[in-house]
Amino acid sequence: MTHFRYTSPMFRINLHKKVLGAFLLLSLVPLILLLANSHHSLRIVEDLLRQRTAEAMDSQATKALELRAEMVANEVSSFLHGVEDDLRDLSLMPILEKSYLDFSWSHQRTIWYRRGTNNAPIEVREKILVYSELSFIDPAGQERIRIIDGRPSSNLRDVSDPLKTTYKNEVYFQEAAKLRKGEIWVSHLTGWYVSRDQQLQGTETPLEAVQGTPYRGVVRFATPLWEEGEFKGVVVLSLDHRHLMEFTQHISPTEERYVVFPSYASGNYAFMFDDEGWIITHPKYWDIRGFDQNGSLVPPYTESSTEEAIYAGRLPFNLLAAGFIHQNYPKAAEAVRRSESGVVDTTNIGGSQKIMAYAPIIYRQAGYGDYQIFGGITIGAEVDYFHQPALVTARVIREEITSYLHESWLVISLTVLFVIGSAYTLSNSIVKPLLSLTEGTKQMIQGNFSTQVAVSSNDEVGVLADSFNTMVEELNSRRRRLLQTLRALRKSRTEILRERNFKDTVFENIETGILTIDYHRMVTSVNGPACRILGMTRPGKDCDWQALLSDWPELCSVLEVWLSSDVKEEKDPQRRYVKIARNDRQLTYRMALFPLSFRKQAGWLLTVEDLTERVNMRQQMARMDRLASLGRMSAGIAHEVRNPLTGVSLLLDELHDRLLGHETDQQLIRRALDEIERLESLINEMLCFASMPAPQFVRGQIVTVLQESLFLIRKQCHRQEIVLKEQFASDLPEISMDADRLKQVLLNLYNNALDAMPEGGELSISASVENKLLKIAVSDTGVGIAAEQIPLIFEPFYTNKGQGTGLGLAISYNIISDHGGDIDVESEPGEGTTVLLSLPLEFDRHS
């Protein structure tokens, strides 16, 4: 091995200066440029990070505010439907003052409010009556029962004259009298108007006005009573307005979330308005719609309001007329009328700039039919408070980056001083060994890879010499390292293939269908589950998505909206549940569209899931829970009533025997016994419904069951002049069934059809096999069923015939369900009804 050692020849001074200058130039200039560039880049990143962080936090806060408004709107909608249920319950009760009193006191809710004095307010949580007034009005408009604040009133009025109503212009009796049985009319908020001076009572803000005049109003719910086609009167429930205030009065978008009374000046409060734009709950009572003492609605605050009205504080607020205060008020009201929710910027009358989220209260009763809403909920947050988290985060980011830059400048400054000082010293030790390294390099060029350079210094030049020697050793082992590298590459390739196969396996075996669509709307890939769900073969390359999904127009319409020009720039995923009718089945698919960017090629990822079984199972379980609860209640009531009825029947029978010769009295007793017998029949049906025995399945011919059931009604059809038509397929197979239970179902359907054709008609019964299902259709040409009543006919105790128990179809539904089948109803009022039973040919009763 050849060794070279430097013997310290004389060098000229200018070489040292050149090396020193070059060292400083190459070391300091890039360092300074790097720091300057880093400073500039960090400031750009800082601005971008602050902007994106602020946008993300504002977006999150906006969505949270909108979601809260939607939740409150849904709570109000549920509450209103609960009032409807209460009205229906009251309409079924005896028309007695005691019954109405008991009903009034059994419906209470807690309110949270302030009382005491302006200087020493007290927070109170108290239960009050939900309904401030209940009344029954006879067909002539005369009140027969009137309960006010839980007490009977002797002031019974003729409310057919609006001037004699509480607020001198109410027409709830006239509107309810126009309705059909079971329909409900709901009024808008009605109450005496409270002016600004009445609420404030000399204080500056509503928050200070504890002793001010409160707003008391009602929303009236009215329904007519019909008995055997005769109008019997109107039942009215008057909802206390304070319970509506509870939904918005305590909401605060701040960290407190709920307060006893919000601060209007801060802009952090919520309010409710109706479908006409009138505010109906608000911290400022003078913003709420109301009537003057003459029964006239106080006009809304507008740009043309008189100075007298403004000075007197008579300024009820209607969002549709508030565009002069801020243009977004009427926009929010119009959006709610379209059943849309969202967020807008507004400025209230007090000058507070705020973010306002709004959401519709879905409601479809008479009185609110124009827009299918009760009104809307708004929740406002003051702008500075709304943006405060984003501003604090941006300030922290700026402080951290500034601190980092200051530290970087300090480190670089110290580094520059150190480099200048050490450059002069190190240049001497670097220049001297250069010739030795140059000579060694020449030897390597000539092919002597065993060359070694010996340098005695222990500084960086010595390290360089050691590195040179190490390089020589590395060249000798290059071939070995290359071989090791090749083996490592082969191993990496195997791992990459394994990962790709894993991803392909996951892609093809998950339950969700996946399609990828490029920016030109061409389908680039489809997995196996998507082909299975959509019933198609795997497409070729560059297939247009509309051609691929041509058999699924419901999915195409949703996807067309998502891929339209209005949503191309959307970054958030789109999701939608889609109802699809296929082969006499109602399917539920969930679609989702995710933005996709891979190797600079933009596109979308479309997922399709079949949720039909999950949705059907959830609906079935909900119905089973309802029926189970109703069954337990029915069984309890039936057992409690049955024994007293038996005693009453025996006593009446004994009394009948003792009144020989009193034919009139005996006839009354016989009628009472008949009614008791009818009531016992109802109890028996309730017990049958509550504890229905398990079906006894035996294979048999359905034709036999059909013929035996028809035999029982032939004479009745003849008496009612009803033409009976039968159409049974000749190849009907045997099925596993409980013949007696199925006969019970058929007789229920026949009797309903006969009741629907009192003047005669045509009753058709057919049976056939389709798609491995036994189809039995029972059709009549009777009065038909209204579309809105069809979802209710299988509910227990529901009947539209004015007689009967309402359990027949509920029991029939359970029997068919026990057989693994379905019942579908198609009806057209005035034309007739068709009931279709679908029973599986092969049914495992243990599944």
SULKAGI-V205623 format. One record per pair of residues at least 12 apart in sequence whose C-alpha atoms are under 10 Angstrom apart, sorted by the first residue. I is the first residue (numbers start at 0). J is the second residue. Records with the same first field share a line. If there is no record, write none. Layout:
I = J, J
This chain:
0 = 447, 448, 449, 450, 451
1 = 439, 442, 447, 449, 450, 451, 452
2 = 435, 439, 449, 450, 451, 452, 453
3 = 434, 435, 436, 438, 439, 450, 451, 452, 453, 454
4 = 432, 434, 435, 436, 438, 439, 451, 452, 453, 454, 455
5 = 431, 432, 433, 434, 435, 436, 438, 452, 453, 454, 455
6 = 431, 432, 434, 435
7 = 431, 432, 434
8 = 431, 434
9 = 431
10 = 430, 431
14 = 426, 427, 430
15 = 423, 426, 427, 429, 430, 431
16 = 423, 426, 427
17 = 426
18 = 422, 423, 425, 426, 427, 429, 430
19 = 419, 421, 422, 423, 424, 425, 426, 427, 429, 430
20 = 419, 422, 423, 426
21 = 422, 426
22 = 418, 419, 422, 423, 425, 426
23 = 415, 418, 419, 421, 422, 423
26 = 415, 418, 419, 422
27 = 411, 414, 415, 416, 418, 419
28 = 415
30 = 411, 414, 415
31 = 408, 411, 412, 415
34 = 404, 407, 408, 411
35 = 408
37 = 404, 407
38 = 400, 401, 403, 404, 405, 407, 408
41 = 400, 401, 403, 404
42 = 397, 400, 401, 404
44 = 400
45 = 393, 396, 397, 399, 400, 401
46 = 393, 396, 397
48 = 393, 396, 397
49 = 389, 390, 392, 393, 394, 395, 396, 397
50 = 389, 390, 393
51 = 389, 393
52 = 388, 389, 390, 392, 393, 396
53 = 386, 387, 388, 389, 390, 391, 392, 393
54 = 386, 389
55 = 389
56 = 385, 386, 387, 388, 389, 390, 392
57 = 385, 386, 387, 388, 389
60 = 252, 385, 386, 388, 389
61 = 341, 342, 343, 354, 355, 356, 380, 385
62 = 341, 342, 356
63 = 252, 356
64 = 252, 341, 342, 354, 355, 356, 357, 377, 378, 379, 380
65 = 340, 341, 342, 355, 356, 357, 358, 376, 377, 378, 379
66 = 340, 341, 356, 357, 358
67 = 250, 252, 356, 357, 358, 376, 377, 378
68 = 247, 250, 269, 340, 341, 342, 355, 356, 357, 358, 359, 360, 375, 376, 377, 378, 379
69 = 340, 341, 356, 357, 358, 359, 360, 375, 376, 377, 378
70 = 358, 360, 376
71 = 246, 247, 250, 358, 359, 360, 375, 376, 377, 378
72 = 246, 247, 271, 357, 358, 359, 360, 361, 373, 374, 375, 376, 377
73 = 358, 359, 360, 361, 362, 376
74 = 246, 360
75 = 242, 243, 245, 246, 247, 271, 360, 361, 362, 373, 374, 375, 376
76 = 359, 360, 361, 362, 372, 373, 374
77 = 360, 361, 362
78 = 242, 243, 246
79 = 185, 220, 238, 243, 360, 361, 362, 364, 373
80 = 362, 364
82 = 129, 130, 220, 236, 237, 238
83 = 182, 183, 184, 185, 220, 221, 222, 236, 364
85 = 102, 106, 220, 236
86 = 133, 183, 220, 221, 222, 234, 235, 236, 237
87 = 181, 182, 183, 221, 222, 234
88 = 102
89 = 102, 103, 133, 135, 234, 235, 236
90 = 135, 181, 221, 222, 223, 224, 233, 234, 235
91 = 224, 234
94 = 134, 135, 143, 144, 234
95 = 135, 143, 144
96 = 134, 135, 143, 144, 145, 146, 150, 151
97 = 144, 146, 151
99 = 133, 134, 135, 144, 145, 146, 149, 150, 151
100 = 133, 144, 145, 146, 147, 148, 149, 150, 151
101 = 149
102 = 130, 133, 149
103 = 128, 129, 130, 131, 132, 133, 146, 147, 148, 149, 150, 236
104 = 127, 128, 129, 130, 148, 149, 150
105 = 128, 129, 149
106 = 126, 127, 128, 129, 130
107 = 125, 126, 127, 128, 129, 130, 242
108 = 125, 126, 127, 128, 129, 130, 242
109 = 123, 124, 125, 126, 127, 128, 129, 242, 245
110 = 123, 124, 125, 126, 127, 128, 241, 242, 244, 245, 246, 259
111 = 123, 124, 125, 126, 241, 242, 244, 245, 248, 249, 258, 259, 260
112 = 124, 125, 209, 241, 245, 248, 249, 258, 259, 260
113 = 208, 209, 210, 259, 260
114 = 208, 209, 210, 211
115 = 209, 210
116 = 207, 208, 209, 210, 211
117 = 200, 202, 206, 207, 208, 209, 210, 211
118 = 207, 208, 209, 210
119 = 209
120 = 207, 208, 209, 210
121 = 209
122 = 259, 260
123 = 259
124 = 259
127 = 148, 149, 239, 241, 242
128 = 148, 149, 238, 239, 242
129 = 148, 236, 237, 238, 239, 240, 241, 242
130 = 146, 147, 148, 149, 217, 218, 219, 235, 236, 237, 238, 239, 240, 242
131 = 146, 147, 148, 149, 150, 215, 216, 217, 218, 236, 237, 238, 239, 240, 241
132 = 145, 146, 147, 148, 149, 150, 151, 152, 217, 219, 235, 236, 237, 238, 239
133 = 145, 146, 147, 148, 149, 150, 151, 219, 220, 221, 234, 235, 236, 237, 238
134 = 146, 147, 151, 152, 155, 221, 233, 234, 235, 236, 237
135 = 221, 223, 224, 231, 232, 233, 234, 235, 236
136 = 155, 156, 157, 158, 159, 172, 223, 224, 231, 232, 233, 234, 235
137 = 157, 158, 172, 223, 224, 230, 231, 232, 233, 234
138 = 159, 172, 176, 223, 224, 229, 230, 231, 232, 233
139 = 157, 158, 159, 172, 231, 232
140 = 156, 157, 158, 159, 160, 172, 173, 176, 232, 233
141 = 155, 156, 157, 158, 159, 160, 172, 232, 233
142 = 154, 155, 156, 157, 158, 159, 232, 233, 234
143 = 155, 156, 157, 232
144 = 156, 234
145 = 235
146 = 236
147 = 237
148 = 239
157 = 172
158 = 170, 171, 172, 173
159 = 171, 172, 173
160 = 172, 173
161 = 173, 294
162 = 293, 294
164 = 294
165 = 189, 190, 191, 294
166 = 189, 190, 191, 216, 289, 290, 291, 292, 293, 294, 295
167 = 290, 291, 292, 293, 294, 295
168 = 189, 290, 293, 294, 295, 296
169 = 186, 189, 219, 294
170 = 186
171 = 184, 185, 186, 219, 220, 221, 222, 233, 235, 366
172 = 184, 221, 222, 223, 232, 233, 234, 235
173 = 233
174 = 186, 221, 222, 223, 233, 365, 366
175 = 220, 221, 222, 223, 224, 232, 233, 234, 235, 365
176 = 221, 222, 223, 224, 230, 231, 232, 233
177 = 222, 223
178 = 221, 222, 223, 224, 365
179 = 222, 223, 224, 225, 228, 230
180 = 222, 223, 224, 225, 226, 228, 230, 799
181 = 222, 223, 224, 225, 799
182 = 221, 222, 223, 224, 364, 365
183 = 220, 221, 222, 223, 234, 235, 364, 365, 366
184 = 219, 220, 221, 222, 223, 235, 364, 365, 366, 367
185 = 218, 219, 220, 221, 222, 235, 236, 237, 363, 364, 365, 366, 367, 373
186 = 217, 218, 219, 220, 221, 237, 364, 365, 366, 367
187 = 217, 218, 219, 220, 273, 274, 275, 277, 279, 288, 366, 367, 373
188 = 216, 217, 218, 219, 238, 239, 240, 272, 273, 277, 278, 279, 280, 287, 288, 289
189 = 215, 216, 217, 218, 219, 237, 240, 279, 288, 289, 290, 294, 296
190 = 214, 215, 216, 217, 218, 240, 287, 288, 289, 290, 291, 294, 296
191 = 214, 215, 216, 217, 287, 288, 289, 290, 291, 292, 294, 295, 296, 297
192 = 213, 214, 215, 216, 284, 285, 286, 287, 288, 289, 290, 291, 292, 295, 296, 297, 313, 314, 315
193 = 211, 212, 213, 214, 215, 283, 284, 285, 286, 287, 288, 289, 290, 291, 312, 313, 314, 315
194 = 212, 214, 283, 284, 285, 286, 287, 289, 308, 311, 312, 313, 314, 315
195 = 211, 212, 283, 284, 285, 286, 309, 310, 311, 312, 313, 314, 315
196 = 211, 212, 285, 310, 311, 312, 313
197 = 210, 211, 212, 213, 214, 284, 285, 311, 312
198 = 210, 211, 212, 213, 214, 283, 284, 285, 312
199 = 211, 212, 283, 284, 285
200 = 212
204 = 262, 263, 264, 282, 283
205 = 260, 261, 262, 263, 264, 282, 283, 284
206 = 259, 260, 261, 262, 263, 264, 282, 283
207 = 260, 262
209 = 260
211 = 284
212 = 284
213 = 241, 284
214 = 240, 241, 280, 283, 284, 285, 287, 289
215 = 239, 240, 241, 284, 289
216 = 237, 238, 239, 240, 241, 279, 288, 289
217 = 236, 237, 238, 239, 240, 241, 242, 243
218 = 236, 237, 238, 239, 240, 243
219 = 235, 236, 237, 238, 239
220 = 234, 235, 236, 237, 238, 364, 365, 366
221 = 233, 234, 235, 236, 237, 365
222 = 234, 235, 236
223 = 235
225 = 801
226 = 801
227 = 800, 801, 802
228 = 801
240 = 279, 280
241 = 280
243 = 271, 279, 280
244 = 269, 270, 271, 279, 280, 281, 282
245 = 259, 280
246 = 269, 270, 271, 280, 376
247 = 260, 261, 268, 269, 270, 271, 280, 281, 282, 376, 377, 378
248 = 260, 261, 268, 269, 270, 271, 280, 281, 282
249 = 261, 268, 269, 282
250 = 267, 268, 269, 270, 378, 379
251 = 266, 267, 268, 269, 378, 379, 380
252 = 266, 267, 268, 269, 378, 379, 380, 381, 384, 385
253 = 267, 268, 380, 381, 384, 385
260 = 282
261 = 281, 282
262 = 282, 283
263 = 281, 282, 283, 347, 348, 349, 351
264 = 347, 348, 349, 350, 351, 381
265 = 349, 350, 351, 352, 353, 379, 380, 381, 382, 384
266 = 345, 346, 347, 349, 350, 351, 352, 353, 354, 355, 378, 379, 380, 381, 382, 384
267 = 351, 353, 354, 355, 378, 379, 380, 381, 382, 384, 385
268 = 281, 282, 355, 377, 378, 379, 380, 381
269 = 281, 282, 355, 356, 357, 376, 377, 378, 379, 380
270 = 282, 283, 287, 357, 375, 376, 377, 378, 379
271 = 287, 357, 358, 359, 360, 373, 374, 375, 376, 377, 378
272 = 287, 288, 316, 317, 318, 332, 335, 359, 360, 373, 374, 375, 376, 377
273 = 288, 317, 318, 332, 335, 336, 359, 360, 367, 372, 373, 374, 375, 376
274 = 332, 333, 335, 336, 359, 360, 362, 366, 367, 368, 369, 370, 371, 372, 373, 374, 375
275 = 317, 318, 319, 332, 333, 336, 367, 369, 370, 372, 373, 374
276 = 288, 316, 317, 318, 319, 320, 321, 328, 329, 331, 332, 333, 335, 336, 374, 375
277 = 289, 299, 315, 316, 317, 318, 319, 320, 332, 374
278 = 299, 315, 316, 317, 318, 374, 375, 376
279 = 315, 316, 317, 374, 375
280 = 376
281 = 316
283 = 315, 316
284 = 314, 315
285 = 312, 313, 314, 315, 316
286 = 299, 300, 312, 313, 314, 315, 316, 317
287 = 299, 314, 315, 316, 317
288 = 314, 315, 316, 317
289 = 313, 315
296 = 315
297 = 313, 314, 315
298 = 313, 314, 315, 316, 317
299 = 313, 314, 315, 316, 317, 318, 319, 320, 321
300 = 312, 313, 314, 315, 316, 317, 318, 320, 321, 323, 324
301 = 314, 315, 316, 317, 318, 319, 320, 321, 322, 323, 324
302 = 320, 321, 322, 323, 324
303 = 323
317 = 329, 332
318 = 330, 331, 332, 333
319 = 331, 332, 333
321 = 347, 348
324 = 345, 346, 347, 348, 350
325 = 344, 345, 346, 347, 348
326 = 344, 345, 346
327 = 342, 343, 344, 345, 346, 355
328 = 343, 344, 345, 346, 347, 355
330 = 343
331 = 343, 345, 355, 356, 357, 358, 359, 375, 377
332 = 357, 358, 359, 374, 375, 376, 377
334 = 357, 358, 359, 375
335 = 357, 358, 359, 360, 361, 370, 372, 373, 374, 375, 376
336 = 358, 359, 360, 361, 369, 370, 371, 372, 373, 374, 375
337 = 359, 370, 371, 372
338 = 358, 359, 360, 361, 370, 371, 372, 374, 375
339 = 357, 358, 359, 360, 375
340 = 356, 357, 358, 359, 360, 375, 376, 377
341 = 355, 356, 357, 358, 359, 377
342 = 354, 355, 356, 357, 358, 377, 378, 379
343 = 355, 356, 357, 379
344 = 356, 379, 380, 381, 382
345 = 379, 380, 381, 382
346 = 381, 382
347 = 379
351 = 380, 381, 382, 383
352 = 379, 380, 381, 382, 383
353 = 378, 379, 380, 381, 382, 383, 384, 385
354 = 377, 378, 379, 380, 381, 382, 383, 384, 385, 386
355 = 376, 377, 378, 379, 380, 381, 382
356 = 376, 377, 378, 379, 380
357 = 375, 376, 377, 378, 379
358 = 374, 375, 376, 377, 378
359 = 371, 372, 373, 374, 375, 376, 377
360 = 372, 373, 374, 375, 376
361 = 373, 374, 375
362 = 374
425 = 458, 459, 460
426 = 460
428 = 456, 457, 458, 459, 460, 461
429 = 458, 459, 460, 461, 463
430 = 460
431 = 454, 460
432 = 452, 453, 454, 455, 456, 460, 461, 463, 464
433 = 460, 464
435 = 451, 452, 453, 454, 464
436 = 451, 452, 453, 454, 463, 464, 467
437 = 452
438 = 450, 452
439 = 451, 452, 453, 467, 468
440 = 452, 467
443 = 471
447 = 471
448 = 468, 470, 471, 472, 473, 474, 475
449 = 468, 471, 472, 474, 475
450 = 467, 468, 471, 472
451 = 464, 465, 467, 468, 469, 470, 471, 472
452 = 464, 465, 466, 467, 468
453 = 465, 468
503 = 526
505 = 526
506 = 525, 526, 527, 528
507 = 525, 526, 527, 528, 529
508 = 526, 527, 528
509 = 526, 527, 528, 529
510 = 527, 528, 529, 531, 532, 607, 608, 609
511 = 526, 527, 528, 529, 532, 589, 590, 606, 607, 608, 609
512 = 525, 526, 527, 528, 529, 530, 531, 532, 533, 590, 605, 606, 607, 608, 609
513 = 525, 526, 527, 528, 529, 530, 590, 591, 592, 604, 605, 606, 607, 608
514 = 526, 527, 529, 530, 544, 592, 603, 604, 605, 606, 607
515 = 544, 592, 593, 595, 602, 603, 604, 605, 606
516 = 541, 542, 543, 544, 592, 594, 595, 601, 602, 603, 604, 605
517 = 541, 544, 595, 596, 600, 601, 602, 603, 604
518 = 562, 567, 595, 596, 600, 601, 602, 603
519 = 541, 543, 544, 601, 602
520 = 541, 542, 543, 544, 545, 562, 602, 603
521 = 540, 541, 542, 543, 544, 545, 546, 547, 602
522 = 538, 539, 540, 541, 542, 543, 544, 545, 546, 547, 602, 603, 604, 605
523 = 538, 539, 540, 541, 542, 543, 544, 602
524 = 537, 538, 539, 540, 541, 542, 604
525 = 537, 538, 539, 605
528 = 607, 608
529 = 605, 606, 607, 608, 609
532 = 588, 607, 608, 609
533 = 547, 548, 550, 551, 607, 608, 609
534 = 550
535 = 547, 548, 550
544 = 558, 559
545 = 558, 559
551 = 579, 581
552 = 579
553 = 577, 578, 579, 580, 588
554 = 575, 576, 577, 578, 579, 588, 589, 590, 607
557 = 574, 575, 576, 577, 590
558 = 573, 575, 590, 591, 592, 605
561 = 573, 574, 591, 592
562 = 592, 603
567 = 594, 602, 603
568 = 594
569 = 593, 594
570 = 593, 594, 595
571 = 592, 593, 594
572 = 591, 592, 593, 594, 595, 603, 604, 605
573 = 590, 591, 592, 593, 594, 605
574 = 589, 590, 591, 592, 593, 605, 606
575 = 588, 589, 590, 591, 592, 607
576 = 588, 589, 590, 591, 607, 608, 609, 610
577 = 589, 590, 609, 610
578 = 611
579 = 611
582 = 770
584 = 611
585 = 611, 615
586 = 609, 610, 611, 612, 614, 615
587 = 608, 609, 610, 611, 612, 613, 614, 615
588 = 607, 608, 609, 610, 611, 614
589 = 606, 607, 608, 609, 610, 611
590 = 605, 606, 607, 608, 609
591 = 603, 604, 605, 606, 607, 608
592 = 604, 605, 606, 607
593 = 605, 606
619 = 816
622 = 794
623 = 813
625 = 794, 795
626 = 688, 689, 794, 795, 809, 813
627 = 688, 689, 690
628 = 689
629 = 685, 688, 689, 795
630 = 685, 686, 687, 688, 689, 690, 691, 795
631 = 685, 686, 688, 689, 690
632 = 685, 689
633 = 682, 684, 685, 686, 687, 688, 689, 690
634 = 682, 683, 685, 686, 687, 688, 689, 690
635 = 685, 686, 689
636 = 682, 685, 686
637 = 679, 681, 682, 683, 684, 685, 686, 689
638 = 682, 683, 685, 686
640 = 678, 679, 682
641 = 678, 679, 682, 683
644 = 675, 676, 678, 679
645 = 675, 676, 679
647 = 671, 672, 675
648 = 668, 671, 672, 673, 674, 675, 676
649 = 672
651 = 665, 668, 669, 671, 672
652 = 665, 668, 669, 671, 672
654 = 668
655 = 667, 668, 669, 672
677 = 803, 804
678 = 804
680 = 803, 804
681 = 803, 804, 805, 806
682 = 804
684 = 804, 805, 806, 807, 810
685 = 795, 796, 804, 806, 810
687 = 806, 810
688 = 795, 806, 807, 809, 810, 811, 813
689 = 810
691 = 810, 813, 814
693 = 737, 814, 817
694 = 736, 737, 738, 739, 740, 741, 814, 817, 818, 844
695 = 735, 736, 737, 738, 739, 740, 844
696 = 734, 735, 736, 737, 738, 740, 818, 842, 844
697 = 733, 734, 735, 736, 737, 738
698 = 732, 733, 734, 735, 736, 737, 738
699 = 732, 733, 734, 735, 736, 737, 738
700 = 731, 732, 733, 734, 735, 736, 738
701 = 727, 731, 732, 733, 734, 735, 736, 738, 741, 742, 766, 773, 775
702 = 727, 728, 729, 731, 732, 733, 766
703 = 738, 742
704 = 737, 738, 739, 740, 741, 742, 743, 745
705 = 725, 727, 738, 741, 742, 745, 746, 764, 765, 766, 775
706 = 725, 742
707 = 742
708 = 739, 741, 742, 743, 744, 745, 746, 749
709 = 723, 725, 742, 745, 746, 749, 764
711 = 746, 749
712 = 746, 749, 750, 753
715 = 750, 753
716 = 749, 753, 756, 759, 760, 761, 762
717 = 759
718 = 759
719 = 753, 754, 756, 757, 758, 759, 760
720 = 756, 757, 758, 759, 760, 761
721 = 753, 756, 757, 758, 759, 760, 761, 762, 779, 780
722 = 759, 760, 761, 762, 763, 779
723 = 760, 761, 762, 763, 764, 779
724 = 761, 762, 763, 764, 765, 778
725 = 762, 763, 764, 765, 766, 777
726 = 763, 764, 765, 766, 767, 775, 776
727 = 764, 765, 766, 767, 768, 775
728 = 765, 766, 767, 768
729 = 766, 767
730 = 767, 768
731 = 766, 767, 768, 773, 840
732 = 767, 768, 773, 840
733 = 840, 841
734 = 773, 838, 839, 840, 841, 842
735 = 818, 838, 839, 840, 841, 842, 843, 844
736 = 815, 817, 818, 838, 840, 842, 844
737 = 814, 817, 818
740 = 810, 811, 814, 815, 818
741 = 811, 814, 815, 818
742 = 811
743 = 807, 810, 811, 814
744 = 807, 808, 809, 810, 811, 812, 813, 814, 815, 836
745 = 764, 775, 777, 811, 836
746 = 807, 811
747 = 806, 807, 808, 810, 811
748 = 777, 778, 807, 808, 811, 833, 834
749 = 762, 763, 764, 777, 778, 779
750 = 807
751 = 779, 781, 800, 807, 808
752 = 777, 778, 779, 780, 781, 782, 783, 831, 832, 833, 834
753 = 779, 780, 781
754 = 781, 782, 800
755 = 779, 780, 781, 782, 783, 784, 800, 831, 832
756 = 779, 780, 781, 782, 783, 831
757 = 781, 782
758 = 781
759 = 780, 781
760 = 779, 780, 781, 831
761 = 778, 779, 780, 781, 831
762 = 777, 778, 779, 780, 781, 831, 832, 833
763 = 776, 777, 778, 779, 780, 833
764 = 776, 777, 778, 779, 833, 834, 835
765 = 777, 778, 835
766 = 835, 836, 837
767 = 837
768 = 837, 838, 839, 840
769 = 837, 839, 840
770 = 839, 840
771 = 837, 838, 839, 840, 841
772 = 820, 836, 837, 838, 839, 840, 841
773 = 820, 836, 837, 838, 839, 840, 841
774 = 820, 821, 835, 836, 837, 838, 839
775 = 822, 834, 835, 836, 837, 838
776 = 822, 823, 824, 833, 834, 835, 836, 837
777 = 824, 832, 833, 834, 835, 836
778 = 824, 825, 826, 831, 832, 833, 834, 835
779 = 826, 830, 831, 832, 833, 834
780 = 826, 827, 828, 829, 830, 831, 832, 833
781 = 826, 827, 828, 829, 830, 831, 832
782 = 826, 827, 828, 829, 830, 831, 832
783 = 825, 826, 827, 828, 829, 830, 831, 832, 833
784 = 799, 824, 825, 826, 827, 828, 829, 830, 831, 832
785 = 826, 827, 828, 829
786 = 825, 826, 827, 828
789 = 823, 824, 825, 826
790 = 824
791 = 809
792 = 805, 806, 807, 808, 809, 824
793 = 805, 806, 807, 808, 809, 810, 811, 812, 813, 822
794 = 806, 807, 808, 809, 810, 812
795 = 807, 808, 809, 810
796 = 808, 809
797 = 809
808 = 822
812 = 836
815 = 836, 837, 838
816 = 838
817 = 842, 844
818 = 837, 838, 839, 842, 843, 844
819 = 837, 838, 839, 840, 841, 842, 843, 844, 846
820 = 836, 837, 838, 839, 840, 842
821 = 835, 836, 837, 838, 839
822 = 834, 835, 836, 837, 838
823 = 835, 836, 837
824 = 836
